[in-house]
Amino acid sequence: MLPQLILRTLRTADPKCIGKFLWNFGVKGMLSVERFKARLR
């Protein structure tokens, strides 16, 4: 069920919206985790 939902979302959503989601949760998320790890050290 979940893969079907993901595929439908990728097919029907606006490409700009998908790109913004990937940027915010992918790239910026990884950067913030790395900054947090650096602060812990």
C-alpha positions in Angstrom: 0.0 0.0 0.0 2.7 2.5 0.9 4.7 2.0 -2.4 1.5 2.7 -4.3 0.9 5.9 -2.4 4.4 7.0 -3.0 4.2 6.3 -6.8 0.9 8.0 -7.1 2.2 11.1 -5.2 5.3 11.2 -7.5 3.1 11.0 -10.6 0.5 13.5 -9.7 2.2 16.1 -7.6 3.8 19.2 -9.0 7.5 18.6 -9.8 8.5 21.9 -8.0 6.7 20.7 -4.9 8.5 17.4 -4.9 11.8 19.1 -5.4 11.1 21.5 -2.5 10.2 18.5 -0.3 13.4 16.6 -1.2 15.5 19.8 -0.7 14.0 20.5 2.7 13.9 17.0 4.2 16.8 15.5 2.3 19.6 18.0 1.9 18.8 20.5 4.7 17.9 17.6 7.0 21.3 15.9 6.5 23.1 19.2 7.0 21.3 19.9 10.2 22.1 16.4 11.5 25.7 16.9 10.7 25.8 20.2 12.5 24.1 18.6 15.5 26.7 15.9 15.6 29.5 18.5 15.4 28.0 20.4 18.4 27.9 17.2 20.4 31.7 16.6 19.9 
